[in-house]
Amino acid sequence: MSFKPCSLVLIGAGELGSRHLQSMASLPDSCIDVVEPDALSVEKARQRLSQVQVNAAHIRFFQSIQQLSAQYDLALIATGAAVRFELSQQLLRHAKVRYLLLEKVLFQRPEHYAQMQALLEQNQVQAYVNCPRRCYPLYQQLKPLAGRKPLVMQVKGNLWGMACNSIHFIDLVSFLTSESLQSVDASQLEQRLQSKRAGYLEVTGGLRCFFSQGSELILRCTADEQAAISVSIEYSSVDGRFDIDEVKGTVHKTGDAEPLLRNMPMLYQSQLTAAVVSDLLDSGHCSLTPFVESSALHLPLIHSLLAYFRQESAELEHCPIT
């Protein structure tokens, strides 16, 4: 994988952003500007940089977008969803950017999706959304084996942040089947909880997601303290199912003594970002989900959860997840 020196900007160097920064710092001779107004987050980011090999030519920290240069090869916005749209607007109005990487959940207000698409087109920016399971070798190898459709994927666990993290599995089903998301049924949700991230909400209970060619995603979250997640895939036309252990990196098919796939554990964000950046700057493409496709996967979820939250707060105008 070749790589040319480039200029990168990271907006947000908190818990996840600092992991992106660890990965970006490995890119040879890159010039990386970071916008992070919180001093504690900057300190943590610097500590995490000290834990990895830094090949970048320089890494500079700023407090605002207005302090940045006028042009970048690639920008990555790793803030919370509450401010992501506003900061994306500010960045694209301030600087010329070739490629844009956005964290999920994209935006809290449904109208922001079309507005951002118009802004991207106006500025000729190619944007992608960081739902990285489609980058994992486990799922890339599973796709030709388990990509028949329709399928039913079930994801179950305890306090696993279902409202915020369900988009990862919606994106995964779309990746495995090439189907679009049609609707999300939130009628089996049980309670809302304060998220571990201040200012955001979480939910327990169940969500059902329906796709364009009959596939389904069934999500279940209980309020127990243990956080184990199980993932399985079943087909109406095939006996048995695939049981996926993301931590161990194995896939077992029912009835088989040996794993179908093994030794393919989940990748950390610090292992992923540099490869995505390199792919984009080398070829103009990467394995993450393009913005338009991801928006179509986000919107049914945002509408469904917003309707659920409005049962208690009728005047709510945004979906309080991140």
ChimeraX attribute file (.defattr): number of C-alpha atoms within 10 A of each C-alpha:
attribute: neighborCount
match mode: 1-to-1
recipient: residues
	/A:1	6
	/A:2	7
	/A:3	15
	/A:4	12
	/A:5	14
	/A:6	19
	/A:7	20
	/A:8	21
	/A:9	28
	/A:10	23
	/A:11	25
	/A:12	26
	/A:13	27
	/A:14	21
	/A:15	13
	/A:16	16
	/A:17	23
	/A:18	25
	/A:19	22
	/A:20	25
	/A:21	29
	/A:22	24
	/A:23	22
	/A:24	29
	/A:25	25
	/A:26	19
	/A:27	24
	/A:28	15
	/A:29	17
	/A:30	21
	/A:31	20
	/A:32	23
	/A:33	23
	/A:34	26
	/A:35	21
	/A:36	22
	/A:37	15
	/A:38	12
	/A:39	10
	/A:40	12
	/A:41	17
	/A:42	21
	/A:43	13
	/A:44	15
	/A:45	23
	/A:46	17
	/A:47	12
	/A:48	14
	/A:49	19
	/A:50	11
	/A:51	9
	/A:52	13
	/A:53	12
	/A:54	20
	/A:55	14
	/A:56	18
	/A:57	15
	/A:58	13
	/A:59	18
	/A:60	11
	/A:61	18
	/A:62	15
	/A:63	16
	/A:64	15
	/A:65	20
	/A:66	13
	/A:67	12
	/A:68	19
	/A:69	13
	/A:70	13
	/A:71	16
	/A:72	20
	/A:73	17
	/A:74	23
	/A:75	28
	/A:76	26
	/A:77	25
	/A:78	23
	/A:79	25
	/A:80	22
	/A:81	23
	/A:82	20
	/A:83	13
	/A:84	23
	/A:85	22
	/A:86	13
	/A:87	17
	/A:88	22
	/A:89	14
	/A:90	14
	/A:91	21
	/A:92	20
	/A:93	13
	/A:94	16
	/A:95	17
	/A:96	18
	/A:97	24
	/A:98	18
	/A:99	22
	/A:100	23
	/A:101	23
	/A:102	23
	/A:103	20
	/A:104	23
	/A:105	26
	/A:106	28
	/A:107	28
	/A:108	25
	/A:109	18
	/A:110	19
	/A:111	11
	/A:112	15
	/A:113	21
	/A:114	12
	/A:115	12
	/A:116	19
	/A:117	16
	/A:118	12
	/A:119	16
	/A:120	20
	/A:121	11
	/A:122	10
	/A:123	15
	/A:124	13
	/A:125	17
	/A:126	18
	/A:127	22
	/A:128	22
	/A:129	22
	/A:130	25
	/A:131	22
	/A:132	20
	/A:133	19
	/A:134	22
	/A:135	20
	/A:136	19
	/A:137	16
	/A:138	23
	/A:139	24
	/A:140	14
	/A:141	12
	/A:142	17
	/A:143	17
	/A:144	11
	/A:145	11
	/A:146	17
	/A:147	17
	/A:148	15
	/A:149	18
	/A:150	18
	/A:151	24
	/A:152	19
	/A:153	23
	/A:154	18
	/A:155	20
	/A:156	19
	/A:157	20
	/A:158	18
	/A:159	21
	/A:160	23
	/A:161	20
	/A:162	25
	/A:163	25
	/A:164	19
	/A:165	16
	/A:166	22
	/A:167	20
	/A:168	19
	/A:169	22
	/A:170	26
	/A:171	24
	/A:172	21
	/A:173	26
	/A:174	21
	/A:175	19
	/A:176	20
	/A:177	20
	/A:178	15
	/A:179	18
	/A:180	20
	/A:181	26
	/A:182	16
	/A:183	17
	/A:184	22
	/A:185	17
	/A:186	19
	/A:187	13
	/A:188	12
	/A:189	17
	/A:190	13
	/A:191	13
	/A:192	15
	/A:193	13
	/A:194	11
	/A:195	18
	/A:196	10
	/A:197	11
	/A:198	7
	/A:199	12
	/A:200	18
	/A:201	19
	/A:202	21
	/A:203	27
	/A:204	22
	/A:205	17
	/A:206	19
	/A:207	24
	/A:208	17
	/A:209	23
	/A:210	20
	/A:211	22
	/A:212	15
	/A:213	15
	/A:214	12
	/A:215	22
	/A:216	23
	/A:217	23
	/A:218	20
	/A:219	22
	/A:220	24
	/A:221	23
	/A:222	19
	/A:223	16
	/A:224	10
	/A:225	10
	/A:226	11
	/A:227	15
	/A:228	11
	/A:229	17
	/A:230	15
	/A:231	17
	/A:232	18
	/A:233	20
	/A:234	22
	/A:235	17
	/A:236	11
	/A:237	10
	/A:238	9
	/A:239	10
	/A:240	14
	/A:241	20
	/A:242	20
	/A:243	20
	/A:244	25
	/A:245	19
	/A:246	19
	/A:247	13
	/A:248	12
	/A:249	18
	/A:250	19
	/A:251	24
	/A:252	18
	/A:253	19
	/A:254	14
	/A:255	9
	/A:256	9
	/A:257	8
	/A:258	12
	/A:259	15
	/A:260	16
	/A:261	16
	/A:262	15
	/A:263	14
	/A:264	18
	/A:265	15
	/A:266	19
	/A:267	17
	/A:268	13
	/A:269	18
	/A:270	19
	/A:271	15
	/A:272	17
	/A:273	24
	/A:274	19
	/A:275	19
	/A:276	20
	/A:277	26
	/A:278	20
	/A:279	17
	/A:280	19
	/A:281	20
	/A:282	14
	/A:283	8
	/A:284	12
	/A:285	16
	/A:286	17
	/A:287	17
	/A:288	20
	/A:289	22
	/A:290	16
	/A:291	22
	/A:292	16
	/A:293	15
	/A:294	25
	/A:295	21
	/A:296	14
	/A:297	22
	/A:298	24
	/A:299	22
	/A:300	19
	/A:301	25
	/A:302	24
	/A:303	18
	/A:304	17
	/A:305	23
	/A:306	23
	/A:307	18
	/A:308	20
	/A:309	20
	/A:310	14
	/A:311	10
	/A:312	10
	/A:313	11
	/A:314	11
	/A:315	9
	/A:316	13
	/A:317	14
	/A:318	19
	/A:319	25
	/A:320	22
	/A:321	27
	/A:322	25
